[in-house]
């Protein structure tokens, strides 16, 4: 990496001199608008400089043949200085034409050198496929028109071209996200690419990848962040999308740096795989990194910076952290001051450090781990300040025990002596013995720098691992993912080293993937499926890839082989390359230790100085053991990781041929393995390509360098993509899938259900023109836009079906809901009714009880108050009346005494005064009496109210007493009936006795005695039973009557008793009913017994007398 006055090599096809600021060769340029250059420019251009030949133009641009020169139309003409000018054809004679340039300059040129221009209506179209004439100047002019209008995105068939504006443009935000999500904005955009990827992932259930490529400074990192923002907005909701977005400031701080071409250049490659759930929501992510540029830690070119985190930590660390890490200003660290560049215009490193800390918190890196990571960064900075002093004549050195050494030992947690030994000595094992070898100054510096690079590289890997752990929390992989690849672009500097060698190799591999997907595989598929297809030539870089990967004589194989030899040097490696692969068309050996490789983007010359050392990337075991013995946890983790990697041997025939079976994995081999895994992963996805274009090398907004843009378009194959997409069939689908996807759109059923027959019937039904599609052996191929008609019809039909289904399901759901509601309402009504009845009954009972209680209390209170007032009134009246009587009687006696004594008139007057006073008091007493009478009247009114209530209670009690009397009368009626029956029987017996009286008396005394003796005993038994029943009736009647009367008096309040009269009345009624029932049964039994005794006259006579006595008793 050197200053801008470097010389760059060009491709064999174009032999012009290189551009000072571009890695590409000198190419044709285009003016900023459709105006020619000035006359002075034209005059200063040599007349015989070559232009693009017709054969080359026909080979590259089949649709740019010379336009009909007879028509006076505009055409592009390439001046001798490579600038394209738009001119108007004035006349044409044979092979020559006369053109008028915008500045009025008239030129006579060869007709074959003119390139047709598009009409003005096609200026600034958003898809290059819409251009009528697809040629270099037309494409450049279209991109420039859009760039000047801040429309930085342009479609080139399936590829999105993004031109870096180097300023803020209003093309992003939630409004734009919603517009592309709702398909209300169809303009080219990164959002559109991301939306297509997520929709195809859900629809086809295939993983997607967004491959972002371009040279350094073209805007790849920002484009990747924009794509991630859109995916996070569409798939957000779980919160993990916020963590994914917050990984960007962390990775940029630790992996990006300022270069001469880019203030925020990614010095590593990364693949971010975002995993989605079945519902299309983000469920997790994983980040994979490639080839961190470790050499930038210890060495920076003039005008560049090391990684951002060094400057951010020094500028933004809090006071406590600064004191703990013993941080100084940037200029005091050797690793940072060697480039004399400490800041970036418009960037606040202290503010960025706060952003990095917040991002680390979001991805769940603990504060302790953050401080440990910052301590490792500080240790790397202090390592660069460690200096050495010579200790003997053999130039052996040891580290100075200054502040730098003490700080490093303190930060990594080791002893100062151990650190000094690890930096100034090296242990070597010879057989069973261990030899300690002292290091020279250069060896000690290399050991120090190797330790610093290893610590930083391990810290970067550890940080990525922590981020992946955070993003993998709660992750549910469903096999659906979208990968965003942001990898370094093609690089070519004045001095290109091992890093550019690996970076350009990765770009060769990615370019082949691009070619295979858009060129080679597409044309091969056309041929295999029998499609009528005109083959399009394109530049294939397979020869260059073979140069790198061929075994055993490829660049990588020879590099690893030479790295295994202890005596191998950079010169021996360069000579070996010239010896074995100098015959390859993509390789050319140079003087000294250099060689040139012809890449797809141009030739690059590499200097092999440092190739072997960087490829070995050796960190001696002494340094690893030093890290493992540290007390801090992170150095121990780093040592364990390095030991694990060192135990992975390299396998393969090339290494075995070199006799290096035990050689450990080299940097080139590791990177190659990562790259092959990456390509394998990309091959299993549906790719979406974004080509980032750098409009100028000065990073200035609004500046459009046409030669730089055109070379980038050529290198990434954008123009070939447009030609193939426009002339080919970019949309394809198998017969089975096409029939399955669109078969239900057929209006009439067909007899054959063969997928091909169904597919053809669908095409005929929708009147798709035959030139818009072709039928292959296994697939249908469509031109651009044709499948959209079918897809729109399918979506419209499915939408109608879904609407119909939703209406029916809604109706059925509403009906079921109505039935359920009715059932619930009925059940609720029953329950509510039952609860209401229970509550009403309980409330009614409480109300009645409250009324009774209130009534009792109020009655008792009123009676007591009445008695008190009445008693007080009587007492008062008696006192007043007694006093009045006594006073009057006293006055009368005094009057009598005065009159008897015959006192004079004076005494009479005195007594009159006493009489007046007495009258006054009498009047006052009468007033008080009236007041008491009024109060008495009020009390009497209340008493009347209570008496009225009491009368109501008495009526109720009388009604109950009437019920009792009725029941007693019913019993008496039963007894009267029994008496009547006995009386009838008695009269009958008396008549019989009179008839037989004579007989009885004739028989003498003996016969009479015999009859009497026979009838006396039954008659006396019946009489005793009836007497007992009568007595029981009388007793029971008296008892029940007395009890009922007592309870009535208790209830009315006439008698005080501690019992419940109502409950006692109910109990008394129950006792009376039970006795009545029992008494009636015994009375009937007695009647039956008396009927049996009816044949005996004596008994009848006795019964007659008894019943007569009973009747007389009842009558009496």
PEFEN-V449123 format. One record per backbone hydrogen bond with DSSP energy under -1.0 kcal/mol. CO is the residue of the C=O (numbers start at 1). NH is the residue of the N-H. E is the energy in kcal/mol with one decimal. If there is no record, write none. Layout:
# PEFEN-V449123
CO_NH_E ; CO_NH_E
This chain:
# PEFEN-V449123
24_19_-1.1 ; 29_84_-2.4 ; 33_35_-2.6 ; 38_42_-1.9 ; 39_43_-2.9 ; 40_44_-1.7 ; 53_57_-2.1 ; 54_58_-2.9 ; 55_59_-2.2 ; 56_60_-2.5 ; 57_61_-3.5 ; 61_64_-1.6 ; 68_71_-1.3 ; 71_73_-1.8 ; 73_89_-2.0 ; 74_117_-1.5 ; 75_87_-3.0 ; 76_115_-2.7 ; 77_85_-3.4 ; 79_82_-1.9 ; 82_29_-2.6 ; 83_79_-3.6 ; 84_31_-1.1 ; 85_77_-3.0 ; 87_75_-2.9 ; 88_100_-2.7 ; 91_98_-2.9 ; 93_96_-1.8 ; 95_111_-2.8 ; 96_93_-2.4 ; 97_109_-2.9 ; 98_90_-3.7 ; 98_91_-1.3 ; 99_107_-2.4 ; 100_88_-2.4 ; 101_104_-2.3 ; 105_101_-3.3 ; 107_99_-2.8 ; 109_97_-3.2 ; 110_113_-1.4 ; 111_114_-1.4 ; 115_76_-4.4 ; 119_122_-1.8 ; 120_123_-1.8 ; 122_125_-1.1 ; 126_155_-3.0 ; 127_130_-2.1 ; 128_131_-1.4 ; 133_135_-1.0 ; 135_139_-2.4 ; 136_140_-2.7 ; 137_141_-2.5 ; 138_142_-2.2 ; 139_143_-2.4 ; 140_144_-2.2 ; 141_145_-2.5 ; 142_146_-2.0 ; 143_147_-2.4 ; 144_148_-2.5 ; 146_151_-3.1 ; 147_150_-1.6 ; 150_152_-1.0 ; 152_163_-2.3 ; 154_161_-3.3 ; 155_128_-3.0 ; 156_159_-1.4 ; 159_156_-3.2 ; 160_691_-2.9 ; 161_154_-2.3 ; 162_693_-3.4 ; 169_171_-1.9 ; 173_177_-2.2 ; 174_178_-2.6 ; 175_179_-2.0 ; 176_180_-2.5 ; 177_181_-2.1 ; 178_182_-2.3 ; 179_184_-2.3 ; 189_193_-1.5 ; 190_194_-2.5 ; 191_195_-2.7 ; 192_196_-2.4 ; 193_197_-2.2 ; 194_198_-2.2 ; 195_199_-2.1 ; 196_200_-2.5 ; 197_201_-2.1 ; 198_202_-1.7 ; 199_203_-2.7 ; 200_204_-2.8 ; 201_205_-1.1 ; 207_686_-2.3 ; 208_483_-2.4 ; 209_688_-1.8 ; 210_485_-2.4 ; 211_690_-2.5 ; 213_692_-2.9 ; 215_218_-1.9 ; 219_223_-2.0 ; 220_224_-2.4 ; 221_225_-2.0 ; 222_226_-2.2 ; 223_227_-2.2 ; 224_228_-2.2 ; 225_229_-2.1 ; 226_230_-1.8 ; 227_231_-2.2 ; 228_232_-2.5 ; 229_233_-2.0 ; 230_234_-2.3 ; 231_235_-2.9 ; 235_282_-3.3 ; 240_244_-2.1 ; 241_245_-2.1 ; 242_246_-1.6 ; 244_247_-1.1 ; 245_248_-1.2 ; 247_251_-2.7 ; 248_252_-2.6 ; 249_253_-1.8 ; 250_254_-2.1 ; 251_255_-2.0 ; 252_256_-1.8 ; 253_309_-2.2 ; 255_267_-2.5 ; 256_308_-1.9 ; 257_265_-2.4 ; 258_305_-2.4 ; 262_259_-3.5 ; 265_257_-2.3 ; 267_293_-2.0 ; 269_290_-2.6 ; 270_486_-2.8 ; 271_288_-2.2 ; 272_484_-2.5 ; 273_286_-2.1 ; 274_482_-2.1 ; 275_283_-2.6 ; 275_284_-1.2 ; 277_280_-1.7 ; 281_277_-3.3 ; 284_275_-2.5 ; 286_273_-3.0 ; 288_271_-2.7 ; 290_269_-2.6 ; 292_294_-1.7 ; 294_297_-1.9 ; 295_299_-1.5 ; 301_304_-1.9 ; 307_310_-1.3 ; 308_312_-2.5 ; 309_313_-2.5 ; 310_314_-1.7 ; 311_315_-1.7 ; 312_316_-2.8 ; 313_317_-1.5 ; 318_322_-3.0 ; 319_323_-2.3 ; 320_324_-2.2 ; 321_325_-2.5 ; 322_327_-2.2 ; 329_332_-1.4 ; 330_333_-1.7 ; 333_337_-2.1 ; 334_338_-1.0 ; 339_303_-2.1 ; 344_347_-2.0 ; 348_352_-2.3 ; 349_353_-1.9 ; 350_354_-1.5 ; 351_355_-1.8 ; 352_356_-2.3 ; 353_357_-2.3 ; 354_358_-2.3 ; 355_359_-2.3 ; 356_360_-2.4 ; 357_361_-1.9 ; 358_362_-2.0 ; 359_363_-2.0 ; 360_365_-2.6 ; 361_364_-1.4 ; 366_370_-2.4 ; 367_371_-2.4 ; 368_372_-2.1 ; 369_373_-2.5 ; 370_374_-2.6 ; 371_375_-2.0 ; 372_376_-1.8 ; 373_377_-1.8 ; 374_378_-2.5 ; 375_379_-2.3 ; 376_380_-2.0 ; 377_381_-2.1 ; 378_382_-2.6 ; 379_383_-2.1 ; 380_384_-1.4 ; 383_386_-1.4 ; 387_400_-2.5 ; 389_398_-1.7 ; 392_395_-1.1 ; 396_391_-3.1 ; 398_389_-2.5 ; 400_402_-2.2 ; 402_406_-2.0 ; 403_407_-2.7 ; 404_408_-2.4 ; 405_409_-2.3 ; 406_410_-2.3 ; 407_411_-2.7 ; 408_412_-2.3 ; 409_413_-1.1 ; 409_414_-2.2 ; 413_631_-2.8 ; 415_419_-2.1 ; 416_420_-2.3 ; 417_421_-2.5 ; 418_422_-2.3 ; 419_423_-1.7 ; 420_424_-1.7 ; 421_425_-2.0 ; 424_439_-2.6 ; 426_437_-3.4 ; 428_435_-4.1 ; 430_433_-2.2 ; 433_430_-2.5 ; 435_428_-3.7 ; 437_426_-2.4 ; 439_397_-2.1 ; 440_444_-2.7 ; 441_445_-2.4 ; 442_446_-2.3 ; 443_447_-2.3 ; 444_448_-2.7 ; 445_449_-2.8 ; 446_450_-2.6 ; 447_451_-2.2 ; 448_452_-2.1 ; 449_453_-2.7 ; 450_454_-2.4 ; 451_455_-2.5 ; 452_456_-2.1 ; 453_457_-2.6 ; 454_458_-2.7 ; 455_459_-2.1 ; 456_460_-2.3 ; 457_461_-2.3 ; 458_462_-2.7 ; 459_463_-2.3 ; 460_464_-2.2 ; 461_465_-2.1 ; 462_466_-2.1 ; 463_467_-2.2 ; 464_468_-2.4 ; 465_469_-2.0 ; 466_470_-1.8 ; 467_471_-2.5 ; 468_472_-1.5 ; 470_473_-1.0 ; 472_475_-1.7 ; 480_276_-2.0 ; 481_208_-2.6 ; 482_274_-2.6 ; 483_210_-3.6 ; 484_272_-2.3 ; 485_212_-2.0 ; 486_270_-2.4 ; 496_607_-2.8 ; 497_501_-1.9 ; 498_502_-2.1 ; 499_503_-2.6 ; 500_504_-2.7 ; 501_505_-1.5 ; 502_506_-2.2 ; 503_507_-2.0 ; 504_508_-2.0 ; 505_509_-2.0 ; 506_510_-2.3 ; 507_511_-2.4 ; 508_512_-2.0 ; 509_513_-1.8 ; 510_514_-2.2 ; 511_515_-2.9 ; 512_516_-3.5 ; 513_517_-2.1 ; 514_518_-2.4 ; 515_519_-3.1 ; 515_520_-1.8 ; 516_521_-2.3 ; 519_523_-2.6 ; 520_524_-2.7 ; 521_525_-2.3 ; 522_526_-1.9 ; 523_527_-2.2 ; 524_528_-2.6 ; 525_529_-1.8 ; 526_531_-2.8 ; 527_530_-1.2 ; 529_777_-1.3 ; 541_545_-1.9 ; 542_546_-2.5 ; 543_547_-1.7 ; 544_548_-1.4 ; 545_549_-2.9 ; 546_550_-2.3 ; 547_555_-2.6 ; 548_556_-2.0 ; 554_558_-2.7 ; 555_559_-2.0 ; 556_560_-2.4 ; 557_561_-2.4 ; 558_562_-2.4 ; 559_563_-1.8 ; 565_568_-1.3 ; 569_573_-2.0 ; 570_574_-2.1 ; 571_575_-2.6 ; 572_576_-2.1 ; 573_577_-2.1 ; 574_578_-2.1 ; 575_579_-1.9 ; 576_580_-2.1 ; 577_581_-2.3 ; 581_584_-1.4 ; 584_587_-1.6 ; 586_598_-2.5 ; 588_596_-3.2 ; 591_594_-1.6 ; 593_608_-2.5 ; 594_590_-1.9 ; 595_606_-3.2 ; 596_588_-2.1 ; 597_599_-1.1 ; 597_604_-2.3 ; 602_599_-1.9 ; 604_597_-2.6 ; 606_595_-1.8 ; 608_611_-2.3 ; 610_614_-2.3 ; 611_615_-2.2 ; 612_616_-2.6 ; 613_617_-2.5 ; 615_667_-2.6 ; 620_624_-1.6 ; 621_625_-2.8 ; 622_626_-1.9 ; 623_627_-2.0 ; 624_628_-2.3 ; 625_629_-1.4 ; 627_630_-1.2 ; 632_636_-1.0 ; 633_637_-2.1 ; 634_638_-2.6 ; 635_639_-2.5 ; 636_640_-2.3 ; 637_641_-2.3 ; 638_642_-2.4 ; 639_643_-2.3 ; 640_644_-2.0 ; 641_645_-2.2 ; 642_646_-2.1 ; 645_648_-1.6 ; 648_665_-1.1 ; 652_656_-1.8 ; 653_657_-2.2 ; 654_658_-1.0 ; 655_660_-2.2 ; 656_659_-1.4 ; 660_663_-1.3 ; 663_650_-2.0 ; 666_670_-2.4 ; 667_671_-2.7 ; 668_672_-2.5 ; 669_673_-2.5 ; 670_674_-2.3 ; 671_675_-2.5 ; 672_676_-2.4 ; 673_677_-2.2 ; 674_678_-2.4 ; 675_679_-2.6 ; 676_680_-2.4 ; 677_681_-2.1 ; 678_682_-2.5 ; 679_683_-2.4 ; 682_685_-1.6 ; 686_209_-2.0 ; 688_211_-2.4 ; 689_160_-2.1 ; 690_213_-2.3 ; 691_162_-2.6 ; 693_164_-2.6 ; 695_705_-2.8 ; 700_703_-1.1 ; 705_709_-2.1 ; 706_710_-2.9 ; 707_711_-1.9 ; 708_712_-1.7 ; 709_713_-2.3 ; 710_714_-2.4 ; 711_715_-2.5 ; 712_716_-2.2 ; 713_718_-1.6 ; 717_721_-1.7 ; 718_722_-2.0 ; 719_723_-2.1 ; 720_724_-2.6 ; 721_725_-2.7 ; 722_726_-2.5 ; 723_727_-2.3 ; 724_728_-1.8 ; 731_782_-3.5 ; 733_780_-3.4 ; 734_738_-2.7 ; 735_739_-2.7 ; 736_740_-2.6 ; 737_741_-2.3 ; 738_742_-2.5 ; 739_743_-1.8 ; 742_745_-1.7 ; 743_746_-1.6 ; 754_758_-2.6 ; 755_759_-2.6 ; 756_760_-2.5 ; 757_761_-2.2 ; 758_762_-2.0 ; 759_763_-2.1 ; 760_764_-2.3 ; 761_765_-2.2 ; 762_766_-1.8 ; 763_768_-1.9 ; 764_767_-1.1 ; 769_772_-1.7 ; 770_773_-1.2 ; 772_783_-2.3 ; 774_781_-3.0 ; 778_735_-1.8 ; 779_776_-3.1 ; 780_733_-2.0 ; 781_774_-2.4 ; 782_731_-1.7 ; 783_786_-1.7 ; 787_791_-2.5 ; 788_792_-2.6 ; 789_793_-2.3 ; 790_794_-2.8 ; 791_795_-2.8 ; 792_796_-2.5 ; 793_797_-2.7 ; 794_798_-3.1 ; 795_799_-2.2 ; 796_800_-2.1 ; 797_801_-2.7 ; 798_802_-2.9 ; 799_803_-2.3 ; 800_804_-2.6 ; 801_805_-3.1 ; 802_806_-2.8 ; 803_807_-2.5 ; 804_808_-2.6 ; 805_809_-3.1 ; 806_810_-2.4 ; 807_811_-2.7 ; 808_812_-2.9 ; 809_813_-2.6 ; 810_814_-2.9 ; 811_815_-2.5 ; 812_816_-2.5 ; 813_817_-2.6 ; 814_818_-2.6 ; 815_819_-2.5 ; 816_820_-2.6 ; 817_821_-2.8 ; 818_822_-2.7 ; 819_823_-2.6 ; 820_824_-2.9 ; 821_825_-3.0 ; 822_826_-2.7 ; 823_827_-2.7 ; 824_828_-3.0 ; 825_829_-2.6 ; 826_830_-2.2 ; 827_831_-2.5 ; 828_832_-3.7 ; 829_833_-2.9 ; 830_834_-2.7 ; 831_835_-2.8 ; 832_836_-2.8 ; 833_837_-2.9 ; 834_838_-2.4 ; 835_839_-2.8 ; 836_840_-3.1 ; 837_841_-2.8 ; 838_842_-2.5 ; 839_843_-2.9 ; 840_844_-3.3 ; 841_845_-2.5 ; 842_846_-2.5 ; 843_847_-2.9 ; 844_848_-2.8 ; 845_849_-2.7 ; 846_850_-2.7 ; 847_851_-2.7 ; 848_852_-2.6 ; 849_853_-2.7 ; 850_854_-3.2 ; 851_855_-3.1 ; 852_856_-2.7 ; 853_857_-2.8 ; 854_858_-3.2 ; 855_859_-2.6 ; 856_860_-2.7 ; 857_861_-2.9 ; 858_862_-3.0 ; 859_863_-2.8 ; 860_864_-2.5 ; 861_865_-2.7 ; 862_866_-3.0 ; 863_867_-3.0 ; 864_868_-2.5 ; 865_869_-2.9 ; 866_870_-3.3 ; 867_871_-2.9 ; 868_872_-2.7 ; 869_873_-2.9 ; 870_874_-2.5 ; 871_875_-2.5 ; 872_876_-2.8 ; 873_877_-3.2 ; 874_878_-2.8 ; 875_879_-2.6 ; 876_880_-3.1 ; 877_881_-3.1 ; 878_882_-2.5 ; 879_883_-3.1 ; 880_884_-3.1 ; 881_885_-3.0 ; 882_886_-3.1 ; 883_887_-2.7 ; 884_888_-3.2 ; 885_889_-2.9 ; 886_890_-2.1 ; 887_891_-2.6 ; 888_892_-2.8 ; 889_893_-2.2 ; 890_894_-2.4 ; 891_895_-2.8 ; 892_896_-3.0 ; 893_897_-2.6 ; 894_898_-3.0 ; 895_899_-3.1 ; 896_900_-2.6 ; 897_901_-1.9 ; 898_902_-1.4 ; 898_903_-1.7 ; 904_908_-1.4 ; 905_909_-2.3 ; 906_910_-2.0 ; 907_911_-2.7 ; 908_912_-2.1 ; 909_913_-1.9 ; 910_914_-1.9 ; 911_915_-2.2 ; 912_916_-2.5 ; 913_917_-2.4 ; 914_918_-2.3 ; 915_919_-2.6 ; 916_920_-2.7 ; 917_921_-2.1 ; 918_922_-2.3 ; 919_923_-2.9 ; 920_924_-2.3 ; 921_925_-2.6 ; 922_926_-2.5 ; 923_927_-2.5 ; 924_928_-2.3 ; 925_929_-2.2 ; 926_930_-2.8 ; 927_931_-2.4 ; 928_932_-2.3 ; 929_933_-2.7 ; 930_934_-2.8 ; 931_935_-2.6 ; 932_936_-2.8 ; 933_937_-2.8 ; 934_938_-2.3 ; 935_939_-2.6 ; 936_940_-3.0 ; 937_941_-2.7 ; 938_942_-2.5 ; 939_943_-2.7 ; 940_944_-2.5 ; 941_945_-2.4 ; 942_946_-2.8 ; 943_947_-2.7 ; 944_948_-3.0 ; 945_949_-2.5 ; 946_950_-2.7 ; 947_951_-2.7 ; 948_952_-2.0 ; 949_953_-2.4 ; 950_954_-2.6 ; 951_955_-2.7 ; 952_956_-2.3 ; 953_957_-2.5 ; 954_958_-3.3 ; 955_959_-2.7 ; 956_960_-2.1 ; 957_961_-2.5 ; 958_962_-2.8 ; 959_963_-1.9 ; 960_964_-2.1 ; 961_965_-2.7 ; 962_966_-2.9 ; 963_967_-2.3 ; 964_968_-2.6 ; 965_969_-3.2 ; 966_970_-2.3 ; 967_971_-1.7 ; 968_972_-2.5 ; 969_973_-3.0 ; 970_974_-1.9 ; 971_975_-2.1 ; 972_976_-2.8 ; 973_977_-2.5 ; 974_978_-2.0 ; 975_979_-2.5 ; 976_980_-2.6 ; 977_981_-2.2 ; 978_982_-1.8 ; 979_983_-2.4 ; 980_984_-2.4 ; 981_985_-2.0 ; 982_986_-2.0 ; 983_987_-2.2 ; 984_988_-1.8 ; 985_989_-1.8 ; 986_990_-1.9 ; 987_991_-1.9 ; 988_992_-1.7 ; 989_993_-2.1 ; 990_994_-1.8 ; 991_995_-1.5 ; 992_996_-1.8 ; 996_1000_-1.8 ; 997_1001_-3.0 ; 998_1002_-2.6 ; 999_1003_-1.5 ; 1004_1008_-1.5 ; 1005_1009_-1.6 ; 1006_1010_-1.6 ; 1007_1011_-2.1 ; 1008_1012_-2.4 ; 1009_1013_-2.3 ; 1010_1014_-1.6 ; 1011_1015_-2.0 ; 1012_1016_-1.8 ; 1015_1019_-1.5 ; 1016_1020_-2.2 ; 1017_1021_-1.6 ; 1018_1022_-2.3 ; 1019_1023_-2.2 ; 1020_1024_-1.8 ; 1021_1025_-1.7 ; 1022_1026_-2.4 ; 1023_1027_-2.4 ; 1024_1028_-2.1 ; 1025_1029_-2.3 ; 1026_1030_-2.7 ; 1027_1031_-2.7 ; 1028_1032_-2.7 ; 1029_1033_-2.4 ; 1030_1034_-2.4 ; 1031_1035_-2.7 ; 1032_1036_-3.0 ; 1033_1037_-2.5 ; 1034_1038_-2.2 ; 1035_1039_-2.8 ; 1036_1040_-3.0 ; 1037_1041_-2.2 ; 1038_1042_-2.5 ; 1039_1043_-2.7 ; 1040_1044_-2.5 ; 1041_1045_-2.4 ; 1042_1046_-2.4 ; 1043_1047_-2.4 ; 1044_1048_-2.1 ; 1045_1049_-2.1 ; 1046_1050_-2.4 ; 1047_1051_-2.6 ; 1048_1052_-2.1 ; 1049_1054_-1.9 ; 1049_1055_-1.2 ; 1057_1059_-1.4 ; 1060_1064_-2.3 ; 1061_1065_-2.6 ; 1062_1066_-2.3 ; 1063_1067_-2.4 ; 1064_1068_-2.7 ; 1065_1069_-2.6 ; 1066_1070_-2.2 ; 1067_1071_-2.3 ; 1068_1072_-2.6 ; 1069_1073_-2.6 ; 1070_1074_-2.5 ; 1071_1075_-2.5 ; 1072_1076_-2.9 ; 1073_1077_-2.4 ; 1074_1078_-2.3 ; 1075_1079_-3.4 ; 1076_1080_-2.5 ; 1077_1081_-1.9 ; 1078_1082_-2.2 ; 1079_1083_-2.2 ; 1080_1084_-2.0 ; 1081_1085_-2.1 ; 1082_1086_-2.2 ; 1083_1087_-2.0 ; 1084_1088_-2.1 ; 1085_1089_-2.2 ; 1086_1090_-2.4 ; 1087_1091_-1.9 ; 1088_1092_-1.6 ; 1089_1093_-1.2 ; 1091_1094_-1.3 ; 1093_1096_-1.3 ; 1096_1100_-1.9 ; 1097_1101_-2.9 ; 1098_1102_-2.4 ; 1099_1103_-3.0 ; 1100_1104_-2.7 ; 1101_1105_-2.5 ; 1102_1106_-2.6 ; 1103_1107_-3.3 ; 1104_1108_-2.5 ; 1105_1109_-2.8 ; 1106_1110_-2.7 ; 1107_1111_-2.7 ; 1108_1112_-2.9 ; 1109_1113_-2.3 ; 1110_1114_-2.4 ; 1111_1115_-3.2 ; 1112_1116_-3.1
